[in-house]
Amino acid sequence: MIVSVDVYSQDIDASLAAFKKALDTGAKDVCLTSNHDWDTKEFMSLNLRFEADHKNEALASLDDGPFQKDSEF
């Protein structure tokens, strides 16, 4: 079964590692974007999105990191 992942984190290193893991394990439509405050332009978080088989190891690695399902920190 293919699942869609959409998680947020303020940890840049963990987000880059998760992005690489998703690419390396065959995830599709992998996207990492930054979110900034509209007024101050200050960095708020990174948003990682991808699609993968529900058994993909990149999914399991997200449980070990500082990721949240929504962007409300």
N, C-alpha and C positions, 0 to 999 in steps of 0.2 A: 504494500500500500504506500502511495506517495503522500507525504505530509508537507505542509508549508510551515516554515519557521520565520518568526518575526520577533526578534528580541532586541533589547536595548542594554547598554552598559556605558559607564563613564570611564572604564578601564581600557585605555587605548591598546596596551600590549596584549591583553586578553582578547580583545576584539580582533586584532590583527591575526593572532594565533588561531582563533576560531574561524576566521575567514579563510586562512590558508588550509586548515583542516578540512573545511567544507569542499574547497576546490580539489584537494588531494584525494578525497574519498568519493569523488564522483557526483557531488551535489550539482544541481542545475540552477540556472538563473541566480547565481550568487551575487549579492550586492551589499556593499558596506557604505553607508552614507553618514555624514555628520549632521547634527542638529545644533542650531545656534539660537540664542535669544534674539527675537526680532529687533528689539530696540537697542540693546547693548552690543549685539554681535558676539557675545561671549559664548564659548563652547559649552554645550549642555550634555550631549551624549552622542554615542554612535549607535546606529541602527543596522543590525545584520539580518538579512533576509535571504532565504534560499529554499529550494525544494529538494527533497531527498526521500529515498526509501526509508520506511520507519525503522529499519534495522541498521541504518547508516551510523557508523561510529562517531561522526561529527555531532549527532544529536545527543549521544551519551556524554560527550565532552562538555556540552553546554551546562549540564547539571553540576559540573565541578567548578564552574566559573562564576563571575559576578554579573550574571545576566538576569534581566527582568522581562516580563511579558509586555509591560507598557512603559511609556516614557515619563511617567509621573514619579520623579525621584523625590 
